């Protein structure tokens, strides 16, 4: 049986689908958490870092690591500058805290595959490595680039993931790559599939989850790395920005909610894109109301043969790629 200690991410943790013997919600002194669970038997503790009062003071995490079996704890980090900094994460590892993430997929992965030091050693700051910090709303893991390869990666790793099945992630990444390459140094990588081969462009890279980190590191000098993550947790954990694609057809949405009833709810506060969408502005507002999800952008069906595609450029501009204008 498991325990959950939550605060800011209570709603997310309610949808884990694991057996829970005890749960607490709120903000607690670290001594309160220790006293409650030090002699309490549990299989895993899912700990929302915002439930720890003054968690930005790393000494409070140190207290926790001394008193609890940290190999049983999965730490859900927030998007604060402190808890996403390379220094903070390195200190966590030094304390024996190896299981940390920033999304529900990461929790589910770590629940079944807890990390050892070997799994996080590359995130441990040493003199000869530079670690890439994440940005808000993305997982806590980092991309490590040897300083001898030209310093730390300073660009953007943008992940693209289908939420409804076959929502066009591969084609969208391909089109984004073609357009962004006119203005930026760009790499495009897909994980655990080989759909890129059909575009007959040797600049598009296909790899697997086990090799994706090393593949990303090869392109440390790029301004942008586009990552078609598919279902890869490892791929998603490398991204410092993510977009989630929904094709808003009735059949695809119904299939999604039948298989995963909480799928749309789990997208709250994420960048949700309606792709290949024929919805009007009013339809989008209705969709947001019904799904309780904010839509970042509504992309109509795109012609991949167009040399200059205004809807695509408008979308890229909103993502922050201002050179496309």
Beta strands, then each sheet from edge to edge (+ up, - down):
strand 1: 2-6
strand 2: 20-25
strand 3: 44-48
strand 4: 73-76
strand 5: 100-101
strand 6: 129-132
strand 7: 143-146
strand 8: 156-162
strand 9: 186-191
strand 10: 204-207
strand 11: 224-228
strand 12: 241-246
strand 13: 272-274
strand 14: 295-298
sheet 1: 2+ 1+ 3+ 4+ 5+
sheet 2: 6+ 7-
sheet 3: 10+ 9+ 11+ 8+ 12+ 13+ 14+
end
